[in-house]
Amino acid sequence: QITFDRELILVDFPSVLQVAGVSLTYNGVGQLVDQAQAHLERHIVHMELPRGVRVEVMRWSNHINVRIVMPPQRGGQEGSCGNFNSNPADDTTDAIMERMGGRVMAEQLLFRTQMEARIERQKLTVEDCGPEQRRQAEDLCRKVRPDAVGVLLQSCVFDVCFGGRQYAGEDALA
């Protein structure tokens, strides 16, 4: 479901909506953030927001990818992705947490609802994949990428175990 001000919108695919100075388009057109989904049908929500901000949300069966494009804002900016000062070294999670505690202040949110982000996460390894699932993932990875060994093979096995079969050979194994 896609909502705007708690109202269901963009129910049809494709569809377009102009509301409150915002242009919303839902279709299958757009450049993907992650090419691992290139073989899947695209469902992308395009948002043209005030102040030159464009947001594209790629909707998949078990996750989303988001692209945010925006010009530098007058007076500077700070957010979950950094501070737009052309210094990627200070855009690490630790640096952002130190500057702003990891949260965008309510009065600076682009959207009415603030996302709940869980900072504490269990770090999964390939060892967390069950033995049979891991064997099947390894067989698939060896079939798709017979040249993959060591870290590259383990990376593929991890992707298949925790992402799905469609990720076999779709990352740094190229």
Secondary structure, 3 states (H helix, E strand, C coil): CEEECCEEECCCCCEEEEECCEEEEEECCCCCCCHHHCCCCCCEEEEEEHHHEEEEEEECCCCEEEEEECCCCCCCCCECCECCCCCHHHCCHHHHHHHHCCCCCHHHCCCCCCCCCCCCCCCCCHHHCCHHHHHHHHHHHHHHCCCCCHHHHHHHHHHHHHCCHHHCCCCCCC
